[in-house]
């Protein structure tokens, strides 16, 4: 399971020109799911994301977590995080998990974050979405539950 985590001042998701979800200060999480991902991957990423110290303290140091600042999460499914561009010019998405299995894990990830008391906004799994991200910093972190990077 992979995530692109961006510290944001605000973020929103629209479908067909209509905003369906938005957050204020917090993190925008683009979540990719691959074959073999399990609850352990969900729990690892959830814990890493909500406790990641990327928000500034009084001295301007990145020393506070999403939980510390009572921030919000916008979680959007993003199968292209498993795009393989090593050969040719067209990405291969063979490693991205699709369909019902991926949607179940996506919803399980959302539930795990909700269980932590975090305010959550979401995209719609499999939909063609427009995501607005007001990146704060900018601060962007790449996470992988298999720790490949």
NUBAPA-256030 format. One record per residue: y, z, x of N, C-alpha, C in turn; residue in one letter. Coordinates in steps of 0.2 Angstrom, whole numbers, padded with zeros to 4 digits, always signed. Layout:
! NUBAPA-256030
YZXYZXYZXA...
! end
This chain:
! NUBAPA-256030
-0006+0000+0004+0000+0000+0000+0006+0000+0005X+0011-0004+0003+0017-0005+0007+0023-0004+0002X+0028-0001+0006+0035+0000+0002+0040-0002+0007X+0045-0005+0004+0052-0006+0007+0056-0001+0003X+0059+0004+0007+0063+0009+0004+0070+0008+0006X+0075+0008+0001+0082+0007+0003+0086+0013+0000X+0090+0016+0004+0094+0021+0002+0100+0018-0002X+0101+0020-0008+0106+0016-0013+0111+0021-0016X+0117+0018-0017+0122+0021-0021+0120+0020-0029X+0117+0014-0030+0115+0012-0037+0110+0006-0036X+0106+0005-0041+0101+0000-0041+0099-0002-0048X+0098-0008-0050+0096-0009-0057+0091-0015-0057X+0088-0016-0063+0083-0022-0064+0085-0025-0070X+0085-0031-0070+0087-0035-0076+0081-0041-0077X+0080-0042-0084+0075-0047-0085+0079-0052-0091X+0079-0058-0089+0083-0063-0094+0090-0061-0095X+0093-0058-0090+0100-0056-0091+0102-0050-0094X+0096-0046-0096+0097-0040-0099+0095-0034-0095X+0099-0029-0093+0097-0024-0089+0092-0019-0093X+0087-0018-0089+0081-0014-0092+0081-0007-0089X+0083-0006-0083+0083+0000-0080+0088+0001-0074X+0090+0007-0073+0095+0008-0067+0095+0015-0065X+0097+0016-0059+0098+0022-0056+0105+0023-0052X+0106+0029-0051+0112+0030-0047+0110+0032-0040X+0113+0037-0036+0111+0038-0029+0103+0040-0029X+0100+0037-0024+0093+0038-0023+0090+0033-0019X+0084+0030-0021+0081+0025-0017+0078+0020-0022X+0079+0014-0019+0076+0008-0022+0069+0007-0018X+0063+0007-0022+0057+0006-0019+0054-0001-0021X+0053-0005-0017+0049-0011-0018+0042-0010-0016X+0037-0010-0021+0030-0008-0019+0025-0013-0020X+0021-0014-0014+0016-0019-0014+0009-0016-0013X+0005-0019-0017-0002-0016-0017-0007-0021-0015X-0012-0018-0011-0017-0023-0008-0024-0021-0010X-0029-0025-0009-0036-0023-0010-0038-0017-0006X-0041-0013-0010-0044-0007-0007-0039-0001-0007X-0033-0002-0010-0029+0004-0011-0032+0009-0016X-0031+0015-0015-0033+0020-0019-0028+0026-0021X-0030+0031-0024-0026+0037-0025-0023+0040-0019X-0027+0040-0014-0025+0042-0007-0019+0039-0005X-0019+0032-0005-0013+0028-0003-0007+0030-0008X-0008+0030-0014-0003+0032-0019+0000+0039-0017X-0004+0044-0015-0001+0051-0014+0002+0051-0007X+0000+0047-0002+0003+0047+0004+0010+0044+0004X+0010+0038+0000+0017+0035+0000+0022+0039-0004X+0019+0042-0010+0024+0046-0014+0027+0052-0010X+0022+0055-0006+0024+0061-0002+0029+0059+0003X+0028+0053+0006+0032+0051+0012+0039+0049+0009X+0039+0045+0003+0045+0043+0001+0050+0049-0002X+0047+0053-0006+0051+0058-0009+0054+0064-0004X+0050+0064+0002+0052+0069+0007+0055+0066+0013X+0056+0059+0013+0059+0056+0019+0066+0058+0019X+0068+0060+0025+0075+0063+0026+0080+0057+0029X+0082+0054+0024+0087+0048+0025+0094+0049+0022X+0095+0055+0019+0101+0056+0016+0105+0061+0021X+0112+0060+0021+0116+0064+0026+0117+0071+0024X+0117+0076+0029+0119+0083+0027+0127+0083+0029X+0129+0089+0029+0136+0091+0030+0139+0088+0037X+0135+0088+0042+0137+0085+0048+0136+0078+0049X+0134+0074+0044+0133+0067+0044+0126+0065+0047X+0122+0069+0048+0115+0068+0050+0110+0066+0045X+0106+0061+0046+0101+0060+0040+0096+0066+0041X+0097+0071+0036+0093+0077+0037+0091+0079+0030X+0092+0075+0025+0090+0077+0018+0086+0072+0015X+0082+0075+0010+0077+0070+0007+0079+0069+0000X+0076+0065-0004+0077+0063-0011+0077+0069-0015X+0072+0073-0014+0071+0080-0017+0077+0084-0016X+0079+0085-0010+0085+0089-0008+0091+0087-0012X+0092+0081-0013+0099+0079-0016+0098+0077-0023X+0092+0079-0026+0090+0077-0033+0092+0070-0035X+0090+0065-0030+0091+0058-0031+0086+0055-0036X+0087+0049-0037+0083+0045-0042+0079+0039-0038X+0074+0037-0041+0070+0031-0039+0070+0026-0043X+0071+0020-0041+0069+0014-0045+0064+0010-0041X+0058+0010-0045+0052+0007-0042+0050+0000-0045X+0050-0005-0041+0048-0012-0043+0042-0014-0039X+0038-0017-0043+0032-0020-0040+0034-0026-0036X+0031-0028-0030+0033-0033-0026+0027-0035-0022X+0023-0040-0025+0017-0042-0022+0018-0046-0015X+0024-0049-0015+0026-0053-0009+0026-0049-0002X+0026-0042-0003+0026-0038+0003+0019-0039+0007X+0014-0042+0004+0008-0044+0007+0008-0051+0008X+0013-0055+0009+0013-0062+0011+0012-0062+0018X+0007-0067+0020+0006-0068+0027+0009-0075+0029X+0013-0075+0033+0017-0081+0036+0015-0083+0043X+0009-0080+0045+0007-0082+0052+0005-0089+0053X+0003-0092+0048+0001-0099+0049+0005-0103+0044X+0007-0109+0046+0011-0113+0042+0017-0111+0039X+0020-0114+0034+0027-0112+0032+0027-0109+0025X+0021-0109+0022+0020-0107+0015+0016-0100+0015X+0019-0095+0013+0015-0088+0013+0009-0088+0009X+0004-0085+0012-0002-0084+0008-0002-0077+0006X-0004-0076-0001-0004-0069-0004-0011-0067-0006X-0016-0069-0002-0023-0068-0003-0024-0060-0002X-0020-0056+0002-0021-0049+0003-0017-0045-0003X-0013-0048-0007-0010-0044-0012-0015-0043-0018X-0015-0037-0020-0020-0036-0026-0016-0038-0032X-0019-0042-0037-0016-0044-0043-0019-0042-0049X-0016-0043-0055-0019-0042-0061-0019-0035-0063X-0024-0033-0067-0025-0026-0070-0025-0021-0065X-0029-0022-0060-0030-0017-0055-0024-0015-0052X-0020-0020-0050-0013-0018-0047-0009-0015-0051X-0009-0017-0058-0004-0014-0063-0006-0006-0064X-0013-0005-0064-0015+0002-0064-0012+0006-0059X-0013+0004-0052-0011+0007-0047-0003+0008-0047X+0000+0003-0049+0008+0003-0049+0010+0009-0054X+0006+0009-0060+0008+0014-0065+0006+0021-0062X+0000+0022-0059-0002+0028-0056+0003+0030-0051X+0006+0026-0047+0012+0028-0042+0018+0031-0046X+0020+0027-0051+0025+0029-0055+0024+0036-0058X+0018+0037-0061+0016+0044-0063+0016+0049-0058X+0014+0048-0052+0014+0053-0047+0021+0055-0045X+0026+0050-0045+0033+0052-0044+0036+0056-0049X+0034+0054-0056+0036+0058-0061+0034+0065-0061X+0028+0066-0059+0025+0073-0059+0028+0077-0054X+0032+0074-0049+0036+0078-0045+0043+0080-0048X+0045+0078-0054+0051+0079-0057+0057+0075-0055X+0055+0069-0052+0060+0064-0050+0062+0060-0056X+0068+0058-0057+0070+0053-0062+0069+0046-0059X+0065+0043-0063+0062+0036-0062+0065+0031-0066X+0067+0025-0063+0068+0019-0066+0063+0014-0064X+0061+0009-0068+0056+0004-0066+0057-0003-0068X+0054-0007-0064+0054-0014-0066+0048-0015-0071X+0047-0021-0073+0041-0023-0077+0036-0027-0073X+0030-0024-0073+0025-0027-0068+0024-0034-0070X+0024-0038-0065+0022-0045-0066+0028-0050-0069X+0034-0046-0071+0039-0050-0074+0044-0053-0068X+0047-0058-0070+0052-0062-0066+0059-0057-0067X+0060-0054-0062+0066-0049-0062+0071-0051-0057X+0077-0048-0059+0083-0048-0055+0084-0041-0053X+0085-0040-0046+0086-0033-0044+0092-0032-0040X+0097-0028-0043+0103-0027-0039+0102-0021-0035X+0104-0021-0029+0103-0015-0024+0110-0014-0021X+0113-0009-0022+0119-0007-0018+0117-0002-0012X+0114-0005-0007+0111-0002-0001+0117+0002+0002X+0115+0009+0003+0120+0013+0006+0118+0014+0014X+0123+0012+0018+0122+0013+0025+0123+0006+0029X+0119+0001+0028+0113+0001+0025+0107+0005+0028X+0103+0008+0024+0097+0011+0027+0091+0008+0023X+0087+0005+0027+0081+0002+0024+0075+0004+0029X+0069+0006+0026+0063+0009+0029+0057+0005+0027X+0053+0003+0031+0046+0000+0029+0041+0005+0030X+0037+0006+0025+0031+0011+0025+0025+0007+0023X+0019+0009+0026+0013+0007+0025+0008+0012+0025X+0004+0013+0019-0001+0019+0019-0006+0018+0024X-0008+0012+0026-0013+0012+0032-0010+0013+0039X-0003+0014+0039+0000+0015+0045-0001+0009+0050X+0000+0003+0047-0001-0003+0052+0006-0004+0055X+0011-0001+0053+0018-0002+0057+0022+0005+0056X
! end
